[in-house]
Amino acid sequence: MAHVFVYGTLKRGQPNHKVMLDCSHGSAAFRGRGCTAEPFPLVIAGEHNIPWLLHLPGRGHCVSGEIYTVDEQMLRFLDDFEGCPNMYQRKALRVRVLEWEGVTGPGESLQCFVYSTATYAPEWLHLPYHDSYDSEGPHGLRYNPRENR
């Protein structure tokens, strides 16, 4: 089993969360909420308004998201779903635990896989940096789901 940190459309209440619940992809269990231990730029970019975590440690904000425990089958599915390694790259990062299975308060940090990208258009660096993502957020950049493309 591995820990995966999701910050975008895979979170609960977001457009792609359903893939985390589909047992045919493997097992994914919600464990808690967290944020990246160091800042990263989280931007919303491209024609489909996709959230992207740019792999530029030290820039941007500590990004909030959710922590899941996944099995090897789900990890392979997520690699494919996230277009890894071409679109996103799976990296191991430290995540500060904010809430763990119902227990709130400051916690320790945890090594989690996260899908970020080191390949992006230079103009993305000039987009607003977000500390959290919601497809219906005040940014007004609604995500265009794959099934609508």
PyMOL CGO cylinders between C-alpha atoms (Angstrom):
from pymol import cmd
from pymol.cgo import CYLINDER

trace = [
    CYLINDER, 0.00, 0.00, 0.00, 1.13, 3.54, -0.76, 0.3, 1, 1, 1, 1, 1, 1,
    CYLINDER, 1.13, 3.54, -0.76, 0.02, 7.00, 0.33, 0.3, 1, 1, 1, 1, 1, 1,
    CYLINDER, 0.02, 7.00, 0.33, -1.18, 9.33, -2.43, 0.3, 1, 1, 1, 1, 1, 1,
    CYLINDER, -1.18, 9.33, -2.43, -1.86, 13.03, -1.95, 0.3, 1, 1, 1, 1, 1, 1,
    CYLINDER, -1.86, 13.03, -1.95, -4.52, 14.50, -4.27, 0.3, 1, 1, 1, 1, 1, 1,
    CYLINDER, -4.52, 14.50, -4.27, -5.05, 18.26, -4.59, 0.3, 1, 1, 1, 1, 1, 1,
    CYLINDER, -5.05, 18.26, -4.59, -7.32, 18.67, -7.62, 0.3, 1, 1, 1, 1, 1, 1,
    CYLINDER, -7.32, 18.67, -7.62, -10.13, 16.92, -9.47, 0.3, 1, 1, 1, 1, 1, 1,
    CYLINDER, -10.13, 16.92, -9.47, -9.63, 13.61, -7.60, 0.3, 1, 1, 1, 1, 1, 1,
    CYLINDER, -9.63, 13.61, -7.60, -10.64, 15.08, -4.21, 0.3, 1, 1, 1, 1, 1, 1,
    CYLINDER, -10.64, 15.08, -4.21, -14.05, 14.36, -2.68, 0.3, 1, 1, 1, 1, 1, 1,
    CYLINDER, -14.05, 14.36, -2.68, -16.74, 16.55, -4.25, 0.3, 1, 1, 1, 1, 1, 1,
    CYLINDER, -16.74, 16.55, -4.25, -14.65, 17.16, -7.39, 0.3, 1, 1, 1, 1, 1, 1,
    CYLINDER, -14.65, 17.16, -7.39, -15.36, 15.98, -10.95, 0.3, 1, 1, 1, 1, 1, 1,
    CYLINDER, -15.36, 15.98, -10.95, -12.98, 12.98, -11.09, 0.3, 1, 1, 1, 1, 1, 1,
    CYLINDER, -12.98, 12.98, -11.09, -13.42, 11.67, -7.54, 0.3, 1, 1, 1, 1, 1, 1,
    CYLINDER, -13.42, 11.67, -7.54, -15.57, 8.83, -8.87, 0.3, 1, 1, 1, 1, 1, 1,
    CYLINDER, -15.57, 8.83, -8.87, -12.44, 7.05, -10.18, 0.3, 1, 1, 1, 1, 1, 1,
    CYLINDER, -12.44, 7.05, -10.18, -11.14, 6.81, -6.59, 0.3, 1, 1, 1, 1, 1, 1,
    CYLINDER, -11.14, 6.81, -6.59, -14.35, 4.98, -5.60, 0.3, 1, 1, 1, 1, 1, 1,
    CYLINDER, -14.35, 4.98, -5.60, -14.37, 2.51, -8.51, 0.3, 1, 1, 1, 1, 1, 1,
    CYLINDER, -14.37, 2.51, -8.51, -13.16, -0.83, -7.13, 0.3, 1, 1, 1, 1, 1, 1,
    CYLINDER, -13.16, -0.83, -7.13, -12.42, -2.08, -10.66, 0.3, 1, 1, 1, 1, 1, 1,
    CYLINDER, -12.42, -2.08, -10.66, -9.41, 0.29, -10.58, 0.3, 1, 1, 1, 1, 1, 1,
    CYLINDER, -9.41, 0.29, -10.58, -8.14, -1.14, -7.28, 0.3, 1, 1, 1, 1, 1, 1,
    CYLINDER, -8.14, -1.14, -7.28, -8.44, 0.05, -3.72, 0.3, 1, 1, 1, 1, 1, 1,
    CYLINDER, -8.44, 0.05, -3.72, -8.30, 3.65, -2.48, 0.3, 1, 1, 1, 1, 1, 1,
    CYLINDER, -8.30, 3.65, -2.48, -9.17, 4.57, 1.11, 0.3, 1, 1, 1, 1, 1, 1,
    CYLINDER, -9.17, 4.57, 1.11, -9.47, 8.17, 2.33, 0.3, 1, 1, 1, 1, 1, 1,
    CYLINDER, -9.47, 8.17, 2.33, -7.18, 8.69, 5.33, 0.3, 1, 1, 1, 1, 1, 1,
    CYLINDER, -7.18, 8.69, 5.33, -7.22, 12.40, 5.98, 0.3, 1, 1, 1, 1, 1, 1,
    CYLINDER, -7.22, 12.40, 5.98, -6.44, 15.95, 4.93, 0.3, 1, 1, 1, 1, 1, 1,
    CYLINDER, -6.44, 15.95, 4.93, -3.02, 17.47, 4.55, 0.3, 1, 1, 1, 1, 1, 1,
    CYLINDER, -3.02, 17.47, 4.55, -0.92, 20.08, 2.80, 0.3, 1, 1, 1, 1, 1, 1,
    CYLINDER, -0.92, 20.08, 2.80, 2.42, 19.99, 1.08, 0.3, 1, 1, 1, 1, 1, 1,
    CYLINDER, 2.42, 19.99, 1.08, 5.26, 20.52, 3.57, 0.3, 1, 1, 1, 1, 1, 1,
    CYLINDER, 5.26, 20.52, 3.57, 6.82, 23.08, 1.26, 0.3, 1, 1, 1, 1, 1, 1,
    CYLINDER, 6.82, 23.08, 1.26, 5.26, 25.58, -1.15, 0.3, 1, 1, 1, 1, 1, 1,
    CYLINDER, 5.26, 25.58, -1.15, 4.52, 24.75, -4.78, 0.3, 1, 1, 1, 1, 1, 1,
    CYLINDER, 4.52, 24.75, -4.78, 2.71, 26.72, -7.49, 0.3, 1, 1, 1, 1, 1, 1,
    CYLINDER, 2.71, 26.72, -7.49, -0.79, 25.32, -8.08, 0.3, 1, 1, 1, 1, 1, 1,
    CYLINDER, -0.79, 25.32, -8.08, -2.22, 26.83, -11.25, 0.3, 1, 1, 1, 1, 1, 1,
    CYLINDER, -2.22, 26.83, -11.25, -5.34, 26.28, -13.34, 0.3, 1, 1, 1, 1, 1, 1,
    CYLINDER, -5.34, 26.28, -13.34, -4.34, 26.17, -16.98, 0.3, 1, 1, 1, 1, 1, 1,
    CYLINDER, -4.34, 26.17, -16.98, -5.01, 24.92, -20.48, 0.3, 1, 1, 1, 1, 1, 1,
    CYLINDER, -5.01, 24.92, -20.48, -8.16, 24.76, -22.55, 0.3, 1, 1, 1, 1, 1, 1,
    CYLINDER, -8.16, 24.76, -22.55, -9.84, 22.39, -20.05, 0.3, 1, 1, 1, 1, 1, 1,
    CYLINDER, -9.84, 22.39, -20.05, -8.96, 24.39, -16.89, 0.3, 1, 1, 1, 1, 1, 1,
    CYLINDER, -8.96, 24.39, -16.89, -6.92, 21.58, -15.37, 0.3, 1, 1, 1, 1, 1, 1,
    CYLINDER, -6.92, 21.58, -15.37, -5.28, 22.09, -11.96, 0.3, 1, 1, 1, 1, 1, 1,
    CYLINDER, -5.28, 22.09, -11.96, -1.50, 21.64, -12.23, 0.3, 1, 1, 1, 1, 1, 1,
    CYLINDER, -1.50, 21.64, -12.23, 1.01, 21.41, -9.39, 0.3, 1, 1, 1, 1, 1, 1,
    CYLINDER, 1.01, 21.41, -9.39, 4.20, 22.77, -10.94, 0.3, 1, 1, 1, 1, 1, 1,
    CYLINDER, 4.20, 22.77, -10.94, 7.30, 21.01, -9.64, 0.3, 1, 1, 1, 1, 1, 1,
    CYLINDER, 7.30, 21.01, -9.64, 8.99, 24.18, -8.42, 0.3, 1, 1, 1, 1, 1, 1,
    CYLINDER, 8.99, 24.18, -8.42, 9.56, 23.58, -4.68, 0.3, 1, 1, 1, 1, 1, 1,
    CYLINDER, 9.56, 23.58, -4.68, 9.77, 26.79, -2.66, 0.3, 1, 1, 1, 1, 1, 1,
    CYLINDER, 9.77, 26.79, -2.66, 7.49, 28.87, -4.93, 0.3, 1, 1, 1, 1, 1, 1,
    CYLINDER, 7.49, 28.87, -4.93, 3.76, 29.40, -4.45, 0.3, 1, 1, 1, 1, 1, 1,
    CYLINDER, 3.76, 29.40, -4.45, 1.84, 28.10, -1.44, 0.3, 1, 1, 1, 1, 1, 1,
    CYLINDER, 1.84, 28.10, -1.44, 1.63, 25.02, 0.73, 0.3, 1, 1, 1, 1, 1, 1,
    CYLINDER, 1.63, 25.02, 0.73, -1.16, 23.25, -1.18, 0.3, 1, 1, 1, 1, 1, 1,
    CYLINDER, -1.16, 23.25, -1.18, -4.01, 21.54, 0.65, 0.3, 1, 1, 1, 1, 1, 1,
    CYLINDER, -4.01, 21.54, 0.65, -5.54, 18.24, -0.38, 0.3, 1, 1, 1, 1, 1, 1,
    CYLINDER, -5.54, 18.24, -0.38, -6.48, 14.73, 0.68, 0.3, 1, 1, 1, 1, 1, 1,
    CYLINDER, -6.48, 14.73, 0.68, -4.41, 11.68, 1.61, 0.3, 1, 1, 1, 1, 1, 1,
    CYLINDER, -4.41, 11.68, 1.61, -5.40, 8.21, 0.41, 0.3, 1, 1, 1, 1, 1, 1,
    CYLINDER, -5.40, 8.21, 0.41, -3.96, 4.76, 0.91, 0.3, 1, 1, 1, 1, 1, 1,
    CYLINDER, -3.96, 4.76, 0.91, -3.97, 2.92, -2.41, 0.3, 1, 1, 1, 1, 1, 1,
    CYLINDER, -3.97, 2.92, -2.41, -2.98, -0.55, -3.55, 0.3, 1, 1, 1, 1, 1, 1,
    CYLINDER, -2.98, -0.55, -3.55, -0.62, -1.27, -6.44, 0.3, 1, 1, 1, 1, 1, 1,
    CYLINDER, -0.62, -1.27, -6.44, -3.49, -1.73, -8.91, 0.3, 1, 1, 1, 1, 1, 1,
    CYLINDER, -3.49, -1.73, -8.91, -4.95, 1.72, -8.09, 0.3, 1, 1, 1, 1, 1, 1,
    CYLINDER, -4.95, 1.72, -8.09, -1.49, 3.29, -8.27, 0.3, 1, 1, 1, 1, 1, 1,
    CYLINDER, -1.49, 3.29, -8.27, -1.00, 1.86, -11.79, 0.3, 1, 1, 1, 1, 1, 1,
    CYLINDER, -1.00, 1.86, -11.79, -4.50, 3.10, -12.73, 0.3, 1, 1, 1, 1, 1, 1,
    CYLINDER, -4.50, 3.10, -12.73, -3.72, 6.60, -11.38, 0.3, 1, 1, 1, 1, 1, 1,
    CYLINDER, -3.72, 6.60, -11.38, -0.44, 6.68, -13.32, 0.3, 1, 1, 1, 1, 1, 1,
    CYLINDER, -0.44, 6.68, -13.32, -2.39, 6.00, -16.50, 0.3, 1, 1, 1, 1, 1, 1,
    CYLINDER, -2.39, 6.00, -16.50, -5.26, 8.36, -15.57, 0.3, 1, 1, 1, 1, 1, 1,
    CYLINDER, -5.26, 8.36, -15.57, -2.79, 11.19, -14.87, 0.3, 1, 1, 1, 1, 1, 1,
    CYLINDER, -2.79, 11.19, -14.87, -0.87, 10.61, -18.09, 0.3, 1, 1, 1, 1, 1, 1,
    CYLINDER, -0.87, 10.61, -18.09, 2.27, 9.67, -16.19, 0.3, 1, 1, 1, 1, 1, 1,
    CYLINDER, 2.27, 9.67, -16.19, 5.08, 10.25, -17.09, 0.3, 1, 1, 1, 1, 1, 1,
    CYLINDER, 5.08, 10.25, -17.09, 4.27, 12.55, -20.04, 0.3, 1, 1, 1, 1, 1, 1,
    CYLINDER, 4.27, 12.55, -20.04, 1.61, 14.89, -18.63, 0.3, 1, 1, 1, 1, 1, 1,
    CYLINDER, 1.61, 14.89, -18.63, 2.30, 14.52, -14.91, 0.3, 1, 1, 1, 1, 1, 1,
    CYLINDER, 2.30, 14.52, -14.91, 5.17, 12.88, -13.09, 0.3, 1, 1, 1, 1, 1, 1,
    CYLINDER, 5.17, 12.88, -13.09, 4.62, 10.90, -9.89, 0.3, 1, 1, 1, 1, 1, 1,
    CYLINDER, 4.62, 10.90, -9.89, 6.95, 12.19, -7.16, 0.3, 1, 1, 1, 1, 1, 1,
    CYLINDER, 6.95, 12.19, -7.16, 7.36, 11.36, -3.48, 0.3, 1, 1, 1, 1, 1, 1,
    CYLINDER, 7.36, 11.36, -3.48, 6.84, 14.48, -1.34, 0.3, 1, 1, 1, 1, 1, 1,
    CYLINDER, 6.84, 14.48, -1.34, 6.45, 15.29, 2.35, 0.3, 1, 1, 1, 1, 1, 1,
    CYLINDER, 6.45, 15.29, 2.35, 2.88, 16.14, 3.30, 0.3, 1, 1, 1, 1, 1, 1,
    CYLINDER, 2.88, 16.14, 3.30, 1.91, 17.69, 6.65, 0.3, 1, 1, 1, 1, 1, 1,
    CYLINDER, 1.91, 17.69, 6.65, -1.05, 15.84, 8.13, 0.3, 1, 1, 1, 1, 1, 1,
    CYLINDER, -1.05, 15.84, 8.13, -3.86, 18.21, 9.20, 0.3, 1, 1, 1, 1, 1, 1,
    CYLINDER, -3.86, 18.21, 9.20, -6.52, 15.59, 9.93, 0.3, 1, 1, 1, 1, 1, 1,
    CYLINDER, -6.52, 15.59, 9.93, -6.08, 11.83, 10.08, 0.3, 1, 1, 1, 1, 1, 1,
    CYLINDER, -6.08, 11.83, 10.08, -9.13, 9.55, 10.03, 0.3, 1, 1, 1, 1, 1, 1,
    CYLINDER, -9.13, 9.55, 10.03, -11.23, 11.96, 12.05, 0.3, 1, 1, 1, 1, 1, 1,
    CYLINDER, -11.23, 11.96, 12.05, -8.51, 13.19, 14.43, 0.3, 1, 1, 1, 1, 1, 1,
    CYLINDER, -8.51, 13.19, 14.43, -7.83, 16.90, 13.94, 0.3, 1, 1, 1, 1, 1, 1,
    CYLINDER, -7.83, 16.90, 13.94, -4.90, 18.99, 15.02, 0.3, 1, 1, 1, 1, 1, 1,
    CYLINDER, -4.90, 18.99, 15.02, -1.28, 19.33, 14.06, 0.3, 1, 1, 1, 1, 1, 1,
    CYLINDER, -1.28, 19.33, 14.06, 0.32, 16.10, 13.05, 0.3, 1, 1, 1, 1, 1, 1,
    CYLINDER, 0.32, 16.10, 13.05, 3.48, 14.74, 11.66, 0.3, 1, 1, 1, 1, 1, 1,
    CYLINDER, 3.48, 14.74, 11.66, 4.53, 14.71, 8.07, 0.3, 1, 1, 1, 1, 1, 1,
    CYLINDER, 4.53, 14.71, 8.07, 4.11, 11.74, 5.79, 0.3, 1, 1, 1, 1, 1, 1,
    CYLINDER, 4.11, 11.74, 5.79, 5.80, 10.65, 2.57, 0.3, 1, 1, 1, 1, 1, 1,
    CYLINDER, 5.80, 10.65, 2.57, 3.15, 10.61, -0.19, 0.3, 1, 1, 1, 1, 1, 1,
    CYLINDER, 3.15, 10.61, -0.19, 3.10, 10.22, -3.92, 0.3, 1, 1, 1, 1, 1, 1,
    CYLINDER, 3.10, 10.22, -3.92, 1.81, 13.30, -5.72, 0.3, 1, 1, 1, 1, 1, 1,
    CYLINDER, 1.81, 13.30, -5.72, 1.25, 14.01, -9.40, 0.3, 1, 1, 1, 1, 1, 1,
    CYLINDER, 1.25, 14.01, -9.40, 3.04, 17.20, -10.41, 0.3, 1, 1, 1, 1, 1, 1,
    CYLINDER, 3.04, 17.20, -10.41, 4.64, 18.43, -13.60, 0.3, 1, 1, 1, 1, 1, 1,
    CYLINDER, 4.64, 18.43, -13.60, 8.06, 19.76, -14.50, 0.3, 1, 1, 1, 1, 1, 1,
    CYLINDER, 8.06, 19.76, -14.50, 6.97, 20.36, -18.11, 0.3, 1, 1, 1, 1, 1, 1,
    CYLINDER, 6.97, 20.36, -18.11, 4.67, 23.34, -18.63, 0.3, 1, 1, 1, 1, 1, 1,
    CYLINDER, 4.67, 23.34, -18.63, 4.26, 26.44, -20.73, 0.3, 1, 1, 1, 1, 1, 1,
    CYLINDER, 4.26, 26.44, -20.73, 6.45, 29.32, -19.43, 0.3, 1, 1, 1, 1, 1, 1,
    CYLINDER, 6.45, 29.32, -19.43, 3.42, 31.62, -19.17, 0.3, 1, 1, 1, 1, 1, 1,
    CYLINDER, 3.42, 31.62, -19.17, 1.92, 29.33, -16.50, 0.3, 1, 1, 1, 1, 1, 1,
    CYLINDER, 1.92, 29.33, -16.50, 4.42, 30.84, -14.05, 0.3, 1, 1, 1, 1, 1, 1,
    CYLINDER, 4.42, 30.84, -14.05, 2.50, 34.12, -14.36, 0.3, 1, 1, 1, 1, 1, 1,
    CYLINDER, 2.50, 34.12, -14.36, -0.92, 32.62, -13.57, 0.3, 1, 1, 1, 1, 1, 1,
    CYLINDER, -0.92, 32.62, -13.57, -2.42, 33.02, -10.08, 0.3, 1, 1, 1, 1, 1, 1,
    CYLINDER, -2.42, 33.02, -10.08, -1.08, 30.50, -7.55, 0.3, 1, 1, 1, 1, 1, 1,
    CYLINDER, -1.08, 30.50, -7.55, -3.74, 28.76, -5.45, 0.3, 1, 1, 1, 1, 1, 1,
    CYLINDER, -3.74, 28.76, -5.45, -3.41, 27.07, -2.06, 0.3, 1, 1, 1, 1, 1, 1,
    CYLINDER, -3.41, 27.07, -2.06, -6.40, 24.80, -2.67, 0.3, 1, 1, 1, 1, 1, 1,
    CYLINDER, -6.40, 24.80, -2.67, -8.54, 23.74, -5.61, 0.3, 1, 1, 1, 1, 1, 1,
    CYLINDER, -8.54, 23.74, -5.61, -12.28, 23.56, -6.16, 0.3, 1, 1, 1, 1, 1, 1,
    CYLINDER, -12.28, 23.56, -6.16, -13.63, 23.20, -9.70, 0.3, 1, 1, 1, 1, 1, 1,
    CYLINDER, -13.63, 23.20, -9.70, -16.50, 25.51, -8.71, 0.3, 1, 1, 1, 1, 1, 1,
    CYLINDER, -16.50, 25.51, -8.71, -14.22, 28.00, -6.90, 0.3, 1, 1, 1, 1, 1, 1,
    CYLINDER, -14.22, 28.00, -6.90, -14.20, 31.79, -7.09, 0.3, 1, 1, 1, 1, 1, 1,
    CYLINDER, -14.20, 31.79, -7.09, -11.50, 31.66, -9.79, 0.3, 1, 1, 1, 1, 1, 1,
    CYLINDER, -11.50, 31.66, -9.79, -14.33, 31.08, -12.31, 0.3, 1, 1, 1, 1, 1, 1,
    CYLINDER, -14.33, 31.08, -12.31, -12.30, 28.48, -14.25, 0.3, 1, 1, 1, 1, 1, 1,
    CYLINDER, -12.30, 28.48, -14.25, -14.63, 25.50, -14.28, 0.3, 1, 1, 1, 1, 1, 1,
    CYLINDER, -14.63, 25.50, -14.28, -12.94, 22.19, -15.12, 0.3, 1, 1, 1, 1, 1, 1,
    CYLINDER, -12.94, 22.19, -15.12, -14.06, 20.61, -18.40, 0.3, 1, 1, 1, 1, 1, 1,
    CYLINDER, -14.06, 20.61, -18.40, -14.48, 16.87, -17.67, 0.3, 1, 1, 1, 1, 1, 1,
    CYLINDER, -14.48, 16.87, -17.67, -12.99, 14.30, -20.06, 0.3, 1, 1, 1, 1, 1, 1,
    CYLINDER, -12.99, 14.30, -20.06, -16.42, 13.01, -21.03, 0.3, 1, 1, 1, 1, 1, 1,
    CYLINDER, -16.42, 13.01, -21.03, -17.33, 16.49, -22.39, 0.3, 1, 1, 1, 1, 1, 1,
    CYLINDER, -17.33, 16.49, -22.39, -14.22, 16.93, -24.55, 0.3, 1, 1, 1, 1, 1, 1,
]
cmd.load_cgo(trace, "trace")
